[in-house]
Each structure stands twice: as C-alpha cells, then as structure tokens.
C-alpha cells in the first residue's frame, strides 16, 4: 500500500505529461491510500478545469465519481493533533501533513513530487521516479 498525493490522482484521471508515469505507479502498486482530504483537493483541480473550459461540468462529475469509486474503502481519517504537530515541526502545509501522517503507518510509503515534503520527511517519502526505480 502507498499513499499518493492528490496531484498523482489528478494525473491518473486528467491527461497530462505525467499520466504515463502515474499509470506505471498504479501498475506497480494498485493499493493507494488517501486521507479524506484528497476529495476536496481533487474537486478543486476539477473545478479549475471547468472554469478554464478544459472540461465541462458533466465530464468533471464523471471523473470525480470514477475517482471516488476507485478510492472507496481506502480513505482514512487522520488525527488533527498529529497533523498540526507535523505542520509545526516541518513548515509544510497541513494539507500535505495529512498525507505524511497517513504514510507513517508501518510498511507504507508516500509517493509525492512535492520537494518540500521530500526534503522535510526523507523517511518513507519517495518521488514517483524513486518509487518506480525501487
């Protein structure tokens, strides 16, 4: 099981230069865990695409439904105290710290492209390239 950030989910459902890389991540480990926050972050990405007329509303709703179906059963609450402590210690956003806290479970890694998170939390955090190379 791995934790992936919301940007990776976005690259899975929205065609981008990183979509192929994300599909390789999915093939390597299809068990993705997320803090419930991922939904709001992904909805925000979809809303941006609708506002920029890259997607229409119906398409964005279908994409969100597909992503929610895929993540069903793999969404987790994280403790606010842990998130706030992690944010205070690292200067990373509380949003990212939700993913970090979830990834601190034994045997779980966090796959992210966020350089600040990778620098602040070197244990258990890997870039997509690092994940694919291991």
Secondary structure as a PSIPRED ss2 file (coil, helix, strand):
# PSIPRED VFORMAT (PSIPRED V4.0)

   1 X C   1.000  0.000  0.000
   2 X E   0.000  0.000  1.000
   3 X E   0.000  0.000  1.000
   4 X E   0.000  0.000  1.000
   5 X C   1.000  0.000  0.000
   6 X H   0.000  1.000  0.000
   7 X H   0.000  1.000  0.000
   8 X H   0.000  1.000  0.000
   9 X H   0.000  1.000  0.000
  10 X H   0.000  1.000  0.000
  11 X H   0.000  1.000  0.000
  12 X H   0.000  1.000  0.000
  13 X H   0.000  1.000  0.000
  14 X C   1.000  0.000  0.000
  15 X C   1.000  0.000  0.000
  16 X C   1.000  0.000  0.000
  17 X C   1.000  0.000  0.000
  18 X C   1.000  0.000  0.000
  19 X H   0.000  1.000  0.000
  20 X H   0.000  1.000  0.000
  21 X H   0.000  1.000  0.000
  22 X H   0.000  1.000  0.000
  23 X H   0.000  1.000  0.000
  24 X H   0.000  1.000  0.000
  25 X H   0.000  1.000  0.000
  26 X H   0.000  1.000  0.000
  27 X H   0.000  1.000  0.000
  28 X H   0.000  1.000  0.000
  29 X C   1.000  0.000  0.000
  30 X C   1.000  0.000  0.000
  31 X C   1.000  0.000  0.000
  32 X E   0.000  0.000  1.000
  33 X E   0.000  0.000  1.000
  34 X E   0.000  0.000  1.000
  35 X E   0.000  0.000  1.000
  36 X C   1.000  0.000  0.000
  37 X C   1.000  0.000  0.000
  38 X H   0.000  1.000  0.000
  39 X H   0.000  1.000  0.000
  40 X H   0.000  1.000  0.000
  41 X H   0.000  1.000  0.000
  42 X H   0.000  1.000  0.000
  43 X H   0.000  1.000  0.000
  44 X H   0.000  1.000  0.000
  45 X H   0.000  1.000  0.000
  46 X H   0.000  1.000  0.000
  47 X H   0.000  1.000  0.000
  48 X H   0.000  1.000  0.000
  49 X H   0.000  1.000  0.000
  50 X H   0.000  1.000  0.000
  51 X H   0.000  1.000  0.000
  52 X C   1.000  0.000  0.000
  53 X C   1.000  0.000  0.000
  54 X C   1.000  0.000  0.000
  55 X C   1.000  0.000  0.000
  56 X C   1.000  0.000  0.000
  57 X H   0.000  1.000  0.000
  58 X H   0.000  1.000  0.000
  59 X H   0.000  1.000  0.000
  60 X H   0.000  1.000  0.000
  61 X H   0.000  1.000  0.000
  62 X H   0.000  1.000  0.000
  63 X H   0.000  1.000  0.000
  64 X H   0.000  1.000  0.000
  65 X H   0.000  1.000  0.000
  66 X H   0.000  1.000  0.000
  67 X H   0.000  1.000  0.000
  68 X H   0.000  1.000  0.000
  69 X H   0.000  1.000  0.000
  70 X H   0.000  1.000  0.000
  71 X H   0.000  1.000  0.000
  72 X C   1.000  0.000  0.000
  73 X C   1.000  0.000  0.000
  74 X C   1.000  0.000  0.000
  75 X E   0.000  0.000  1.000
  76 X E   0.000  0.000  1.000
  77 X C   1.000  0.000  0.000
  78 X C   1.000  0.000  0.000
  79 X C   1.000  0.000  0.000
  80 X H   0.000  1.000  0.000
  81 X H   0.000  1.000  0.000
  82 X H   0.000  1.000  0.000
  83 X H   0.000  1.000  0.000
  84 X H   0.000  1.000  0.000
  85 X H   0.000  1.000  0.000
  86 X H   0.000  1.000  0.000
  87 X H   0.000  1.000  0.000
  88 X H   0.000  1.000  0.000
  89 X H   0.000  1.000  0.000
  90 X H   0.000  1.000  0.000
  91 X C   1.000  0.000  0.000
  92 X C   1.000  0.000  0.000
  93 X C   1.000  0.000  0.000
  94 X H   0.000  1.000  0.000
  95 X H   0.000  1.000  0.000
  96 X H   0.000  1.000  0.000
  97 X H   0.000  1.000  0.000
  98 X H   0.000  1.000  0.000
  99 X H   0.000  1.000  0.000
 100 X H   0.000  1.000  0.000
 101 X H   0.000  1.000  0.000
 102 X H   0.000  1.000  0.000
 103 X H   0.000  1.000  0.000
 104 X C   1.000  0.000  0.000
 105 X C   1.000  0.000  0.000
 106 X C   1.000  0.000  0.000
 107 X C   1.000  0.000  0.000
 108 X C   1.000  0.000  0.000
 109 X E   0.000  0.000  1.000
 110 X E   0.000  0.000  1.000
 111 X E   0.000  0.000  1.000
 112 X C   1.000  0.000  0.000
 113 X C   1.000  0.000  0.000
 114 X C   1.000  0.000  0.000
 115 X H   0.000  1.000  0.000
 116 X H   0.000  1.000  0.000
 117 X H   0.000  1.000  0.000
 118 X H   0.000  1.000  0.000
 119 X H   0.000  1.000  0.000
 120 X H   0.000  1.000  0.000
 121 X C   1.000  0.000  0.000
 122 X C   1.000  0.000  0.000
 123 X C   1.000  0.000  0.000
 124 X C   1.000  0.000  0.000
 125 X E   0.000  0.000  1.000
 126 X E   0.000  0.000  1.000
 127 X C   1.000  0.000  0.000
 128 X H   0.000  1.000  0.000
 129 X H   0.000  1.000  0.000
 130 X H   0.000  1.000  0.000
 131 X H   0.000  1.000  0.000
 132 X H   0.000  1.000  0.000
 133 X H   0.000  1.000  0.000
 134 X C   1.000  0.000  0.000
